[in-house]
């Protein structure tokens, strides 16, 4: 069994050795100074337990897993930039105009449904895209929480939550 996150950990280790101004912004919090400096694929992610880099890296691992599973649209997983955003970010509508790709992080902890609901509501109120990706750990079953969130997203917010396997 291969270590799916090995390349991300390697990248993180290399990043720690670089001077701060030379680090590639693959996973960082949104700010006016970094909105359009990255040439890869960018995705705004709401619903993370916190905005710490470790949680953004967990979201990046999903793209790595999908790439390894043969999902061609992902391309090179290292070219994805996760932009972690809090559901109460005051300038959410500005982000909608800047970023095309949005995702919802779904965790397996007890607060995950409430966090995901708040994130869906914030996306809806800001006018985010009507199709968003569900990013989740491989161990999270498609039934149950993910199915419930798909239903809530569609029924209450008119958002199609795309849940991909593997």
C-alpha positions as CSV (number, residue, x, y, z in Angstrom):
1,X,0.0,0.0,0.0
2,X,1.5,3.3,-1.0
3,X,1.7,6.3,1.2
4,X,-0.7,8.7,-0.4
5,X,0.5,11.8,1.4
6,X,4.2,11.2,1.1
7,X,4.7,13.9,-1.6
8,X,2.7,16.4,0.4
9,X,4.8,15.8,3.5
10,X,8.0,16.0,1.4
11,X,6.7,19.4,0.0
12,X,5.9,20.6,3.5
13,X,9.4,19.7,4.8
14,X,11.1,21.4,1.8
15,X,8.9,24.5,2.4
16,X,10.1,24.8,6.0
17,X,13.7,25.0,4.8
18,X,13.0,27.9,2.4
19,X,13.1,31.6,3.4
20,X,9.6,32.9,3.9
21,X,9.6,35.1,0.8
22,X,10.6,32.2,-1.5
23,X,7.9,29.8,-0.4
24,X,5.3,28.8,-3.0
25,X,1.8,29.7,-1.7
26,X,0.1,26.3,-2.2
27,X,-1.9,26.4,1.0
28,X,-2.4,29.6,2.9
29,X,-5.2,31.8,4.2
30,X,-6.8,34.2,1.8
31,X,-5.5,37.8,1.8
32,X,-5.6,40.6,-0.8
33,X,-1.8,40.2,-1.4
34,X,-2.0,36.5,-2.5
35,X,-5.2,36.2,-4.5
36,X,-3.8,35.9,-8.0
37,X,-0.1,35.0,-7.6
38,X,-0.6,31.3,-8.1
39,X,-0.7,29.8,-11.5
40,X,-2.1,26.4,-10.6
41,X,-5.7,25.3,-9.8
42,X,-7.2,27.2,-6.8
43,X,-10.1,26.0,-4.6
44,X,-11.7,27.9,-1.8
45,X,-12.4,25.4,1.1
46,X,-14.9,26.1,3.8
47,X,-15.8,23.8,6.7
48,X,-12.2,23.0,7.9
49,X,-11.9,22.6,11.7
50,X,-9.5,25.5,11.7
51,X,-7.5,27.6,9.3
52,X,-4.2,26.0,10.3
53,X,-1.9,24.7,7.6
54,X,-2.3,21.1,8.7
55,X,-6.0,21.2,7.8
56,X,-5.4,22.7,4.4
57,X,-2.8,20.0,3.8
58,X,-5.4,17.4,4.7
59,X,-7.6,18.9,2.0
60,X,-4.7,18.8,-0.5
61,X,-4.3,15.1,0.3
62,X,-7.8,14.5,-1.1
63,X,-6.6,15.8,-4.5
64,X,-3.5,13.6,-4.2
65,X,-5.7,10.6,-3.5
66,X,-8.0,11.4,-6.5
67,X,-5.0,11.8,-8.8
68,X,-3.6,8.4,-7.7
69,X,-7.1,6.9,-8.3
70,X,-6.9,8.0,-11.9
71,X,-9.2,11.1,-11.9
72,X,-7.7,12.8,-14.9
73,X,-9.3,16.2,-14.2
74,X,-7.2,16.6,-11.1
75,X,-3.9,16.5,-13.1
76,X,-0.9,17.0,-10.9
77,X,-2.2,17.2,-7.4
78,X,0.8,19.4,-6.3
79,X,-0.5,22.1,-8.6
80,X,-3.7,22.6,-6.5
81,X,-3.8,25.4,-4.0
82,X,-6.2,25.1,-1.1
83,X,-7.5,28.4,0.2
84,X,-8.9,27.8,3.7
85,X,-11.7,30.3,4.5
86,X,-13.8,30.7,7.7
87,X,-17.5,30.6,7.2
88,X,-17.8,34.0,8.8
89,X,-15.2,35.6,6.5
90,X,-16.5,39.2,6.1
91,X,-15.7,39.5,2.4
92,X,-17.1,36.2,1.1
93,X,-18.8,37.9,-1.9
94,X,-15.5,39.3,-3.1
95,X,-14.1,35.7,-3.0
96,X,-17.0,34.5,-5.2
97,X,-15.9,37.0,-7.9
98,X,-12.3,36.0,-7.6
99,X,-12.3,32.2,-7.3
100,X,-14.3,29.7,-9.5
101,X,-13.7,26.5,-7.6
102,X,-15.2,25.9,-4.2
103,X,-15.2,23.0,-1.8
104,X,-16.7,21.9,1.5
105,X,-14.5,20.0,3.9
106,X,-16.4,17.2,5.7
107,X,-14.7,15.7,8.7
108,X,-15.7,12.8,10.8
109,X,-15.8,14.6,14.1
110,X,-19.0,15.3,16.1
111,X,-19.1,19.0,15.0
112,X,-18.7,18.3,11.3
113,X,-22.3,18.5,10.3
114,X,-22.9,21.8,12.1
115,X,-19.6,23.2,10.6
116,X,-20.6,22.0,7.1
117,X,-24.1,23.5,7.4
118,X,-22.7,26.9,8.4
119,X,-20.3,26.7,5.5
120,X,-23.0,25.8,3.0
121,X,-25.2,28.6,4.3
122,X,-22.3,31.1,4.0
123,X,-21.6,30.0,0.5
124,X,-25.3,30.3,-0.5
125,X,-25.5,33.8,1.0
126,X,-22.4,34.9,-0.8
127,X,-23.6,33.6,-4.1
128,X,-20.9,30.9,-4.4
129,X,-21.1,28.5,-7.4
130,X,-24.0,26.1,-7.4
131,X,-21.7,23.0,-7.7
132,X,-19.1,22.5,-5.0
133,X,-16.8,19.6,-4.2
134,X,-17.0,17.6,-1.0
135,X,-13.5,17.0,0.3
136,X,-13.3,14.2,2.9
137,X,-11.1,11.6,4.3
138,X,-11.1,8.3,2.5
139,X,-12.5,6.5,5.6
140,X,-15.7,8.6,5.6
141,X,-18.5,6.5,4.2
142,X,-20.5,7.9,1.3
143,X,-23.7,7.1,3.1
144,X,-24.7,8.8,6.3
145,X,-23.1,12.2,6.8
146,X,-22.1,12.8,3.2
147,X,-25.6,11.8,1.9
148,X,-27.3,14.0,4.5
149,X,-25.1,17.0,3.6
150,X,-25.9,16.4,-0.1
151,X,-29.6,16.5,0.7
152,X,-29.3,19.6,2.9
153,X,-27.2,21.4,0.3
154,X,-29.7,20.8,-2.5
155,X,-32.9,21.2,-0.5
156,X,-32.0,24.3,1.5
157,X,-29.3,26.1,-0.5
158,X,-29.8,24.8,-4.1
159,X,-26.2,23.7,-4.1
160,X,-25.1,20.4,-5.7
161,X,-22.5,18.9,-3.4
162,X,-20.3,16.6,-5.6
163,X,-19.2,13.6,-3.6
164,X,-16.5,11.6,-5.4
165,X,-15.4,8.1,-4.4
166,X,-11.8,7.1,-3.4
